[in-house]
Amino acid sequence: MFSIRIFRSYKIYTKEEILKPLIGRNYKSIFEICSQYRSQGVGFQFWRATWPADSYYIITRIEYSDPRHGKVWGIKTWKGLKSETEEQIRSSLKLGTWRHRIPASHPELKANGISLKIEKEENQ
C-alpha cells in the first residue's frame, strides 16, 4: 500500500489584483470619455494616437444608443486642412486609441462626480 499526500497551496493576492476588476478598464471609447462631461464632449478635440500632430476632430454632436455605444459626428482637420462639412466619426468604439483635449472656453466640467469651474482672471 501507498499513501498520497495532497498539499494545499495558497496564493497571496496584492491589493491591486483584488481591486482591478472593481476599478474598471483603463482604456475607453469616445462615448465613455464624453459621457463623463456635462456637455457630452461637444466642442472637444479628439484624435487617434497614430495620427499626425495637426489632425483631429472637433465633436459637433453625439447620439447615444446606450452609455457605451452610439454615433458621433465632427468636423475633421487633417494635416491642418479643415473640412467644411460635418462627418460621422468612424472607429469611435476602439478602446485606448483616442486622445482628447478640453477647450479653454469650456466654463464648467463635471467628471466622475467632481465638478470643476474654470474662471478667467482679469488683469486690472
N, CA, C and O atoms as a GROMACS GRO file, in nm:
protein
  496
    1MET      N    1   0.082  -0.117   0.000
    1MET     CA    2   0.000   0.000   0.000
    1MET      C    3   0.087   0.125   0.000
    1MET      O    4   0.201   0.127   0.046
    2PHE      N    5   0.026   0.227  -0.054
    2PHE     CA    6   0.095   0.356  -0.052
    2PHE      C    7  -0.006   0.465  -0.018
    2PHE      O    8  -0.127   0.446  -0.032
    3SER      N    9   0.043   0.575   0.026
    3SER     CA   10  -0.045   0.686   0.063
    3SER      C   11  -0.012   0.808  -0.021
    3SER      O   12   0.104   0.829  -0.059
    4ILE      N   13  -0.113   0.888  -0.050
    4ILE     CA   14  -0.095   1.009  -0.129
    4ILE      C   15  -0.122   1.128  -0.038
    4ILE      O   16  -0.224   1.135   0.030
    5ARG      N   17  -0.030   1.220  -0.039
    5ARG     CA   18  -0.050   1.342   0.038
    5ARG      C   19  -0.084   1.456  -0.060
    5ARG      O   20  -0.018   1.476  -0.162
    6ILE      N   21  -0.184   1.524  -0.026
    6ILE     CA   22  -0.224   1.639  -0.108
    6ILE      C   23  -0.192   1.764  -0.029
    6ILE      O   24  -0.239   1.784   0.083
    7PHE      N   25  -0.110   1.848  -0.090
    7PHE     CA   26  -0.074   1.973  -0.026
    7PHE      C   27  -0.159   2.085  -0.086
    7PHE      O   28  -0.176   2.094  -0.207
    8ARG      N   29  -0.209   2.166  -0.001
    8ARG     CA   30  -0.285   2.282  -0.047
    8ARG      C   31  -0.190   2.399  -0.062
    8ARG      O   32  -0.109   2.427   0.026
    9SER      N   33  -0.203   2.466  -0.174
    9SER     CA   34  -0.118   2.583  -0.193
    9SER      C   35  -0.207   2.708  -0.186
    9SER      O   36  -0.322   2.707  -0.232
   10TYR      N   37  -0.153   2.808  -0.130
   10TYR     CA   38  -0.225   2.934  -0.116
   10TYR      C   39  -0.150   3.042  -0.191
   10TYR      O   40  -0.027   3.047  -0.189
   11LYS      N   41  -0.226   3.126  -0.255
   11LYS     CA   42  -0.166   3.239  -0.322
   11LYS      C   43  -0.203   3.364  -0.244
   11LYS      O   44  -0.317   3.382  -0.202
   12ILE      N   45  -0.106   3.449  -0.225
   12ILE     CA   46  -0.130   3.577  -0.158
   12ILE      C   47  -0.151   3.681  -0.267
   12ILE      O   48  -0.064   3.703  -0.352
   13TYR      N   49  -0.268   3.745  -0.263
   13TYR     CA   50  -0.301   3.845  -0.363
   13TYR      C   51  -0.265   3.984  -0.312
   13TYR      O   52  -0.274   4.013  -0.193
   14THR      N   53  -0.222   4.069  -0.405
   14THR     CA   54  -0.195   4.208  -0.370
   14THR      C   55  -0.324   4.289  -0.376
   14THR      O   56  -0.424   4.242  -0.430
   15LYS      N   57  -0.320   4.407  -0.322
   15LYS     CA   58  -0.437   4.495  -0.322
   15LYS      C   59  -0.478   4.531  -0.466
   15LYS      O   60  -0.597   4.538  -0.496
   16GLU      N   61  -0.380   4.554  -0.552
   16GLU     CA   62  -0.409   4.590  -0.691
   16GLU      C   63  -0.479   4.476  -0.766
   16GLU      O   64  -0.568   4.501  -0.847
   17GLU      N   65  -0.438   4.352  -0.738
   17GLU     CA   66  -0.501   4.237  -0.804
   17GLU      C   67  -0.645   4.219  -0.760
   17GLU      O   68  -0.730   4.176  -0.839
   18ILE      N   69  -0.674   4.252  -0.636
   18ILE     CA   70  -0.811   4.238  -0.586
   18ILE      C   71  -0.900   4.349  -0.638
   18ILE      O   72  -1.015   4.323  -0.675
   19LEU      N   73  -0.849   4.472  -0.643
   19LEU     CA   74  -0.931   4.587  -0.681
   19LEU      C   75  -0.940   4.610  -0.831
   19LEU      O   76  -1.027   4.686  -0.876
   20LYS      N   77  -0.854   4.549  -0.912
   20LYS     CA   78  -0.853   4.575  -1.055
   20LYS      C   79  -0.989   4.550  -1.122
   20LYS      O   80  -1.031   4.634  -1.201
   21PRO      N   81  -1.059   4.439  -1.095
   21PRO     CA   82  -1.191   4.423  -1.158
   21PRO      C   83  -1.294   4.525  -1.110
   21PRO      O   84  -1.389   4.555  -1.182
   22LEU      N   85  -1.276   4.578  -0.992
   22LEU     CA   86  -1.372   4.674  -0.938
   22LEU      C   87  -1.348   4.814  -0.993
   22LEU      O   88  -1.443   4.890  -1.009
   23ILE      N   89  -1.224   4.847  -1.021
   23ILE     CA   90  -1.191   4.981  -1.068
   23ILE      C   91  -1.237   5.003  -1.211
   23ILE      O   92  -1.284   5.111  -1.244
   24GLY      N   93  -1.225   4.902  -1.296
   24GLY     CA   94  -1.270   4.914  -1.435
   24GLY      C   95  -1.154   4.914  -1.531
   24GLY      O   96  -1.038   4.894  -1.493
   25ARG      N   97  -1.188   4.936  -1.657
   25ARG     CA   98  -1.087   4.933  -1.763
   25ARG      C   99  -1.007   5.062  -1.766
   25ARG      O  100  -1.056   5.168  -1.727
   26ASN      N  101  -0.885   5.051  -1.811
   26ASN     CA  102  -0.801   5.169  -1.828
   26ASN      C  103  -0.829   5.239  -1.959
   26ASN      O  104  -0.808   5.359  -1.971
   27TYR      N  105  -0.876   5.164  -2.059
   27TYR     CA  106  -0.898   5.220  -2.191
   27TYR      C  107  -1.047   5.245  -2.212
   27TYR      O  108  -1.131   5.167  -2.170
   28LYS      N  109  -1.078   5.357  -2.280
   28LYS     CA  110  -1.217   5.394  -2.302
   28LYS      C  111  -1.239   5.435  -2.447
   28LYS      O  112  -1.145   5.476  -2.516
   29SER      N  113  -1.364   5.424  -2.491
   29SER     CA  114  -1.402   5.470  -2.624
   29SER      C  115  -1.441   5.618  -2.615
   29SER      O  116  -1.444   5.677  -2.507
   30ILE      N  117  -1.472   5.676  -2.730
   30ILE     CA  118  -1.514   5.817  -2.732
   30ILE      C  119  -1.640   5.836  -2.647
   30ILE      O  120  -1.651   5.936  -2.575
   31PHE      N  121  -1.734   5.742  -2.653
   31PHE     CA  122  -1.859   5.756  -2.579
   31PHE      C  123  -1.835   5.755  -2.428
   31PHE      O  124  -1.897   5.832  -2.355
   32GLU      N  125  -1.748   5.668  -2.382
   32GLU     CA  126  -1.720   5.661  -2.239
   32GLU      C  127  -1.646   5.784  -2.190
   32GLU      O  128  -1.666   5.827  -2.076
   33ILE      N  129  -1.561   5.842  -2.274
   33ILE     CA  130  -1.491   5.965  -2.236
   33ILE      C  131  -1.590   6.082  -2.232
   33ILE      O  132  -1.591   6.159  -2.135
   34CYS      N  133  -1.672   6.096  -2.336
   34CYS     CA  134  -1.764   6.210  -2.346
   34CYS      C  135  -1.874   6.206  -2.242
   34CYS      O  136  -1.920   6.311  -2.197
   35SER      N  137  -1.917   6.088  -2.201
   35SER     CA  138  -2.027   6.079  -2.106
   35SER      C  139  -1.988   6.128  -1.967
   35SER      O  140  -2.074   6.147  -1.882
   36GLN      N  141  -1.860   6.149  -1.942
   36GLN     CA  142  -1.814   6.200  -1.813
   36GLN      C  143  -1.836   6.349  -1.798
   36GLN      O  144  -1.833   6.401  -1.686
   37TYR      N  145  -1.858   6.418  -1.907
   37TYR     CA  146  -1.867   6.564  -1.905
   37TYR      C  147  -2.010   6.612  -1.928
   37TYR      O  148  -2.089   6.546  -1.994
   38ARG      N  149  -2.039   6.727  -1.871
   38ARG     CA  150  -2.173   6.783  -1.878
   38ARG      C  151  -2.217   6.814  -2.022
   38ARG      O  152  -2.333   6.792  -2.057
   39SER      N  153  -2.126   6.864  -2.104
   39SER     CA  154  -2.160   6.898  -2.242
   39SER      C  155  -2.158   6.777  -2.334
   39SER      O  156  -2.178   6.791  -2.455
   40GLN      N  157  -2.133   6.658  -2.279
   40GLN     CA  158  -2.126   6.534  -2.356
   40GLN      C  159  -2.017   6.538  -2.461
   40GLN      O  160  -2.026   6.468  -2.562
   41GLY      N  161  -1.914   6.619  -2.441
   41GLY     CA  162  -1.798   6.622  -2.530
   41GLY      C  163  -1.811   6.712  -2.650
   41GLY      O  164  -1.718   6.719  -2.731
   42VAL      N  165  -1.922   6.782  -2.665
   42VAL     CA  166  -1.939   6.872  -2.779
   42VAL      C  167  -1.838   6.987  -2.767
   42VAL      O  168  -1.831   7.054  -2.664
   43GLY      N  169  -1.762   7.008  -2.875
   43GLY     CA  170  -1.659   7.111  -2.877
   43GLY      C  171  -1.520   7.058  -2.840
   43GLY      O  172  -1.422   7.132  -2.853
   44PHE      N  173  -1.509   6.936  -2.796
   44PHE     CA  174  -1.380   6.878  -2.760
   44PHE      C  175  -1.306   6.835  -2.885
   44PHE      O  176  -1.367   6.804  -2.987
   45GLN      N  177  -1.173   6.833  -2.876
   45GLN     CA  178  -1.090   6.782  -2.985
   45GLN      C  179  -1.056   6.636  -2.955
   45GLN      O  180  -1.013   6.603  -2.844
   46PHE      N  181  -1.074   6.550  -3.053
   46PHE     CA  182  -1.038   6.408  -3.042
   46PHE      C  183  -0.947   6.372  -3.158
   46PHE      O  184  -0.970   6.415  -3.271
   47TRP      N  185  -0.845   6.294  -3.131
   47TRP     CA  186  -0.758   6.244  -3.234
   47TRP      C  187  -0.708   6.105  -3.195
   47TRP      O  188  -0.708   6.070  -3.077
   48ARG      N  189  -0.668   6.029  -3.293
   48ARG     CA  190  -0.614   5.896  -3.265
   48ARG      C  191  -0.465   5.909  -3.238
   48ARG      O  192  -0.399   6.000  -3.287
   49ALA      N  193  -0.414   5.817  -3.158
   49ALA     CA  194  -0.274   5.822  -3.115
   49ALA      C  195  -0.177   5.813  -3.232
   49ALA      O  196  -0.064   5.860  -3.222
   50THR      N  197  -0.219   5.753  -3.342
   50THR     CA  198  -0.130   5.734  -3.457
   50THR      C  199  -0.138   5.846  -3.560
   50THR      O  200  -0.065   5.842  -3.659
   51TRP      N  201  -0.223   5.943  -3.540
   51TRP     CA  202  -0.243   6.050  -3.638
   51TRP      C  203  -0.130   6.153  -3.629
   51TRP      O  204  -0.064   6.165  -3.526
   52PRO      N  205  -0.109   6.229  -3.738
   52PRO     CA  206  -0.011   6.339  -3.734
   52PRO      C  207  -0.052   6.446  -3.633
   52PRO      O  208  -0.167   6.451  -3.590
   53ALA      N  209   0.041   6.532  -3.597
   53ALA     CA  210   0.020   6.629  -3.489
   53ALA      C  211  -0.095   6.727  -3.515
   53ALA      O  212  -0.165   6.764  -3.421
   54ASP      N  213  -0.115   6.770  -3.637
   54ASP     CA  214  -0.219   6.871  -3.666
   54ASP      C  215  -0.344   6.810  -3.728
   54ASP      O  216  -0.407   6.871  -3.814
   55SER      N  217  -0.381   6.689  -3.684
   55SER     CA  218  -0.500   6.621  -3.733
   55SER      C  219  -0.590   6.584  -3.615
   55SER      O  220  -0.544   6.525  -3.518
   56TYR      N  221  -0.719   6.619  -3.624
   56TYR     CA  222  -0.812   6.594  -3.514
   56TYR      C  223  -0.955   6.615  -3.562
   56TYR      O  224  -0.978   6.668  -3.670
   57TYR      N  225  -1.050   6.574  -3.480
   57TYR     CA  226  -1.192   6.602  -3.498
   57TYR      C  227  -1.235   6.699  -3.389
   57TYR      O  228  -1.186   6.692  -3.276
   58ILE      N  229  -1.327   6.789  -3.420
   58ILE     CA  230  -1.397   6.869  -3.320
   58ILE      C  231  -1.539   6.815  -3.317
   58ILE      O  232  -1.612   6.821  -3.416
   59ILE      N  233  -1.579   6.762  -3.202
   59ILE     CA  234  -1.708   6.696  -3.187
   59ILE      C  235  -1.821   6.800  -3.200
   59ILE      O  236  -1.818   6.903  -3.133
   60THR      N  237  -1.920   6.770  -3.286
   60THR     CA  238  -2.034   6.861  -3.303
   60THR      C  239  -2.162   6.804  -3.244
   60THR      O  240  -2.246   6.879  -3.194
   61ARG      N  241  -2.179   6.671  -3.248
   61ARG     CA  242  -2.298   6.610  -3.186
   61ARG      C  243  -2.273   6.462  -3.160
   61ARG      O  244  -2.190   6.397  -3.224
   62ILE      N  245  -2.348   6.410  -3.061
   62ILE     CA  246  -2.338   6.270  -3.023
   62ILE      C  247  -2.479   6.216  -3.001
   62ILE      O  248  -2.561   6.282  -2.938
   63GLU      N  249  -2.506   6.098  -3.052
   63GLU     CA  250  -2.632   6.029  -3.026
   63GLU      C  251  -2.598   5.897  -2.960
   63GLU      O  252  -2.529   5.813  -3.018
   64TYR      N  253  -2.647   5.876  -2.838
   64TYR     CA  254  -2.621   5.754  -2.764
   64TYR      C  255  -2.733   5.654  -2.786
   64TYR      O  256  -2.850   5.689  -2.781
   65SER      N  257  -2.696   5.528  -2.811
   65SER     CA  258  -2.795   5.421  -2.810
   65SER      C  259  -2.797   5.354  -2.672
   65SER      O  260  -2.900   5.302  -2.630
   66ASP      N  261  -2.686   5.356  -2.605
   66ASP     CA  262  -2.672   5.320  -2.463
   66ASP      C  263  -2.544   5.388  -2.414
   66ASP      O  264  -2.474   5.448  -2.496
   67PRO      N  265  -2.510   5.381  -2.286
   67PRO     CA  266  -2.395   5.458  -2.236
   67PRO      C  267  -2.260   5.430  -2.304
   67PRO      O  268  -2.170   5.513  -2.296
   68ARG      N  269  -2.245   5.317  -2.369
   68ARG     CA  270  -2.117   5.286  -2.432
   68ARG      C  271  -2.121   5.280  -2.584
   68ARG      O  272  -2.018   5.254  -2.646
   69HIS      N  273  -2.236   5.304  -2.645
   69HIS     CA  274  -2.249   5.291  -2.790
   69HIS      C  275  -2.331   5.406  -2.846
   69HIS      O  276  -2.407   5.471  -2.775
   70GLY      N  277  -2.315   5.430  -2.975
   70GLY     CA  278  -2.392   5.533  -3.043
   70GLY      C  279  -2.320   5.580  -3.168
   70GLY      O  280  -2.243   5.506  -3.229
   71LYS      N  281  -2.348   5.704  -3.205
   71LYS     CA  282  -2.287   5.765  -3.323
   71LYS      C  283  -2.233   5.902  -3.285
   71LYS      O  284  -2.291   5.973  -3.204
   72VAL      N  285  -2.119   5.937  -3.346
   72VAL     CA  286  -2.053   6.065  -3.318
   72VAL      C  287  -2.025   6.135  -3.450
   72VAL      O  288  -1.982   6.071  -3.547
   73TRP      N  289  -2.050   6.266  -3.454
   73TRP     CA  290  -2.019   6.347  -3.571
   73TRP      C  291  -1.924   6.458  -3.531
   73TRP      O  292  -1.926   6.507  -3.417
   74GLY      N  293  -1.842   6.498  -3.628
   74GLY     CA  294  -1.749   6.606  -3.600
   74GLY      C  295  -1.694   6.666  -3.728
   74GLY      O  296  -1.717   6.615  -3.838
   75ILE      N  297  -1.621   6.775  -3.712
   75ILE     CA  298  -1.555   6.842  -3.823
   75ILE      C  299  -1.408   6.800  -3.819
   75ILE      O  300  -1.340   6.818  -3.718
   76LYS      N  301  -1.362   6.746  -3.930
   76LYS     CA  302  -1.228   6.688  -3.936
   76LYS      C  303  -1.127   6.791  -3.984
   76LYS      O  304  -1.150   6.863  -4.081
   77THR      N  305  -1.014   6.797  -3.915
   77THR     CA  306  -0.900   6.874  -3.960
   77THR      C  307  -0.787   6.774  -3.982
   77THR      O  308  -0.743   6.708  -3.888
   78TRP      N  309  -0.741   6.762  -4.105
   78TRP     CA  310  -0.638   6.664  -4.138
   78TRP      C  311  -0.515   6.738  -4.192
   78TRP      O  312  -0.521   6.802  -4.297
   79LYS      N  313  -0.406   6.727  -4.121
   79LYS     CA  314  -0.279   6.791  -4.155
   79LYS      C  315  -0.298   6.941  -4.179
   79LYS      O  316  -0.241   6.998  -4.272
   80GLY      N  317  -0.380   7.003  -4.093
   80GLY     CA  318  -0.401   7.147  -4.098
   80GLY      C  319  -0.512   7.192  -4.191
   80GLY      O  320  -0.550   7.309  -4.186
   81LEU      N  321  -0.568   7.105  -4.275
   81LEU     CA  322  -0.676   7.142  -4.367
   81LEU      C  323  -0.810   7.106  -4.305
   81LEU      O  324  -0.839   6.988  -4.282
   82LYS      N  325  -0.892   7.208  -4.278
   82LYS     CA  326  -1.020   7.188  -4.211
   82LYS      C  327  -1.129   7.156  -4.312
   82LYS      O  328  -1.142   7.224  -4.414
   83SER      N  329  -1.207   7.053  -4.284
   83SER     CA  330  -1.320   7.015  -4.368
   83SER      C  331  -1.434   7.114  -4.348
   83SER      O  332  -1.450   7.170  -4.240
   84GLU      N  333  -1.513   7.134  -4.451
   84GLU     CA  334  -1.626   7.227  -4.444
   84GLU      C  335  -1.751   7.162  -4.388
   84GLU      O  336  -1.838   7.231  -4.333
   85THR      N  337  -1.761   7.030  -4.400
   85THR     CA  338  -1.884   6.962  -4.361
   85THR      C  339  -1.861   6.871  -4.241
   85THR      O  340  -1.749   6.828  -4.213
   86GLU      N  341  -1.970   6.845  -4.173
   86GLU     CA  342  -1.970   6.753  -4.060
   86GLU      C  343  -1.974   6.611  -4.113
   86GLU      O  344  -2.047   6.582  -4.208
   87GLU      N  345  -1.896   6.521  -4.053
   87GLU     CA  346  -1.898   6.381  -4.096
   87GLU      C  347  -1.902   6.290  -3.975
   87GLU      O  348  -1.859   6.327  -3.865
   88GLN      N  349  -1.953   6.169  -3.996
   88GLN     CA  350  -1.959   6.072  -3.887
   88GLN      C  351  -1.819   6.017  -3.861
   88GLN      O  352  -1.745   5.987  -3.954
   89ILE      N  353  -1.784   6.006  -3.733
   89ILE     CA  354  -1.653   5.958  -3.694
   89ILE      C  355  -1.655   5.806  -3.693
   89ILE      O  356  -1.734   5.744  -3.621
   90ARG      N  357  -1.568   5.747  -3.773
   90ARG     CA  358  -1.559   5.601  -3.779
   90ARG      C  359  -1.465   5.551  -3.670
   90ARG      O  360  -1.380   5.625  -3.623
   91SER      N  361  -1.481   5.426  -3.632
   91SER     CA  362  -1.397   5.359  -3.532
   91SER      C  363  -1.403   5.427  -3.396
   91SER      O  364  -1.304   5.428  -3.322
   92SER      N  365  -1.517   5.484  -3.363
   92SER     CA  366  -1.530   5.555  -3.236
   92SER      C  367  -1.538   5.461  -3.116
   92SER      O  368  -1.524   5.505  -3.002
   93LEU      N  369  -1.560   5.333  -3.140
   93LEU     CA  370  -1.568   5.236  -3.031
   93LEU      C  371  -1.434   5.173  -2.995
   93LEU      O  372  -1.425   5.097  -2.899
   94LYS      N  373  -1.329   5.203  -3.071
   94LYS     CA  374  -1.199   5.145  -3.041
   94LYS      C  375  -1.149   5.195  -2.906
   94LYS      O  376  -1.151   5.315  -2.879
   95LEU      N  377  -1.104   5.104  -2.824
   95LEU     CA  378  -1.062   5.138  -2.689
   95LEU      C  379  -0.915   5.175  -2.685
   95LEU      O  380  -0.831   5.106  -2.744
   96GLY      N  381  -0.884   5.283  -2.618
   96GLY     CA  382  -0.746   5.320  -2.594
   96GLY      C  383  -0.675   5.391  -2.707
   96GLY      O  384  -0.559   5.428  -2.692
   97THR      N  385  -0.742   5.411  -2.820
   97THR     CA  386  -0.674   5.476  -2.932
   97THR      C  387  -0.703   5.626  -2.940
   97THR      O  388  -0.632   5.699  -3.008
   98TRP      N  389  -0.806   5.672  -2.870
   98TRP     CA  390  -0.847   5.811  -2.880
   98TRP      C  391  -0.788   5.896  -2.769
   98TRP      O  392  -0.786   5.856  -2.653
   99ARG      N  393  -0.740   6.014  -2.808
   99ARG     CA  394  -0.691   6.114  -2.713
   99ARG      C  395  -0.782   6.235  -2.726
   99ARG      O  396  -0.844   6.255  -2.831
  100HIS      N  397  -0.792   6.316  -2.621
  100HIS     CA  398  -0.881   6.432  -2.630
  100HIS      C  399  -0.822   6.552  -2.558
  100HIS      O  400  -0.736   6.540  -2.470
  101ARG      N  401  -0.872   6.670  -2.598
  101ARG     CA  402  -0.833   6.796  -2.538
  101ARG      C  403  -0.961   6.874  -2.510
  101ARG      O  404  -1.049   6.884  -2.595
  102ILE      N  405  -0.969   6.927  -2.389
  102ILE     CA  406  -1.085   7.006  -2.350
  102ILE      C  407  -1.061   7.150  -2.391
  102ILE      O  408  -0.954   7.204  -2.362
  103PRO      N  409  -1.157   7.215  -2.457
  103PRO     CA  410  -1.135   7.354  -2.499
  103PRO      C  411  -1.126   7.449  -2.381
  103PRO      O  412  -1.190   7.428  -2.278
  104ALA      N  413  -1.047   7.554  -2.396
  104ALA     CA  414  -1.028   7.652  -2.289
  104ALA      C  415  -1.155   7.732  -2.263
  104ALA      O  416  -1.172   7.787  -2.154
  105SER      N  417  -1.245   7.741  -2.361
  105SER     CA  418  -1.368   7.817  -2.345
  105SER      C  419  -1.475   7.741  -2.268
  105SER      O  420  -1.584   7.793  -2.246
  106HIS      N  421  -1.446   7.619  -2.228
  106HIS     CA  422  -1.542   7.535  -2.156
  106HIS      C  423  -1.548   7.581  -2.011
  106HIS      O  424  -1.452   7.557  -1.937
  107PRO      N  425  -1.656   7.644  -1.966
  107PRO     CA  426  -1.657   7.705  -1.833
  107PRO      C  427  -1.665   7.608  -1.717
  107PRO      O  428  -1.604   7.632  -1.613
  108GLU      N  429  -1.738   7.499  -1.731
  108GLU     CA  430  -1.755   7.407  -1.619
  108GLU      C  431  -1.749   7.263  -1.669
  108GLU      O  432  -1.812   7.228  -1.768
  109LEU      N  433  -1.673   7.183  -1.599
  109LEU     CA  434  -1.657   7.043  -1.633
  109LEU      C  435  -1.706   6.958  -1.518
  109LEU      O  436  -1.689   6.993  -1.402
  110LYS      N  437  -1.766   6.845  -1.551
  110LYS     CA  438  -1.808   6.752  -1.448
  110LYS      C  439  -1.761   6.613  -1.490
  110LYS      O  440  -1.809   6.558  -1.589
  111ALA      N  441  -1.668   6.558  -1.414
  111ALA     CA  442  -1.614   6.427  -1.448
  111ALA      C  443  -1.607   6.341  -1.323
  111ALA      O  444  -1.555   6.384  -1.220
  112ASN      N  445  -1.660   6.221  -1.332
  112ASN     CA  446  -1.656   6.125  -1.223
  112ASN      C  447  -1.712   6.182  -1.093
  112ASN      O  448  -1.660   6.153  -0.985
  113GLY      N  449  -1.816   6.261  -1.103
  113GLY     CA  450  -1.880   6.315  -0.984
  113GLY      C  451  -1.813   6.439  -0.928
  113GLY      O  452  -1.861   6.494  -0.828
  114ILE      N  453  -1.704   6.484  -0.988
  114ILE     CA  454  -1.632   6.602  -0.940
  114ILE      C  455  -1.660   6.717  -1.035
  114ILE      O  456  -1.644   6.703  -1.156
  115SER      N  457  -1.703   6.828  -0.981
  115SER     CA  458  -1.734   6.944  -1.063
  115SER      C  459  -1.620   7.046  -1.052
  115SER      O  460  -1.578   7.080  -0.941
  116LEU      N  461  -1.572   7.094  -1.166
  116LEU     CA  462  -1.462   7.189  -1.169
  116LEU      C  463  -1.508   7.311  -1.247
  116LEU      O  464  -1.554   7.299  -1.361
  117LYS      N  465  -1.497   7.427  -1.187
  117LYS     CA  466  -1.537   7.550  -1.254
  117LYS      C  467  -1.412   7.631  -1.285
  117LYS      O  468  -1.332   7.661  -1.197
  118ILE      N  469  -1.397   7.667  -1.412
  118ILE     CA  470  -1.280   7.741  -1.456
  118ILE      C  471  -1.320   7.888  -1.470
  118ILE      O  472  -1.414   7.921  -1.543
  119GLU      N  473  -1.250   7.973  -1.401
  119GLU     CA  474  -1.276   8.116  -1.409
  119GLU      C  475  -1.155   8.186  -1.465
  119GLU      O  476  -1.042   8.156  -1.426
  120LYS      N  477  -1.178   8.279  -1.556
  120LYS     CA  478  -1.068   8.354  -1.615
  120LYS      C  479  -1.032   8.469  -1.520
  120LYS      O  480  -1.120   8.536  -1.465
  121GLU      N  481  -0.904   8.491  -1.505
  121GLU     CA  482  -0.858   8.602  -1.422
  121GLU      C  483  -0.856   8.729  -1.506
  121GLU      O  484  -0.815   8.728  -1.622
  122GLU      N  485  -0.900   8.836  -1.446
  122GLU     CA  486  -0.899   8.964  -1.516
  122GLU      C  487  -0.784   9.047  -1.462
  122GLU      O  488  -0.770   9.065  -1.341
  123ASN      N  489  -0.701   9.098  -1.554
  123ASN     CA  490  -0.591   9.184  -1.512
  123ASN      C  491  -0.639   9.327  -1.499
  123ASN      O  492  -0.704   9.381  -1.589
  124GLN      N  493  -0.606   9.388  -1.387
  124GLN     CA  494  -0.651   9.526  -1.365
  124GLN      C  495  -0.537   9.623  -1.374
  124GLN      O  496  -0.557   9.744  -1.358
   0.00000   0.00000   0.00000
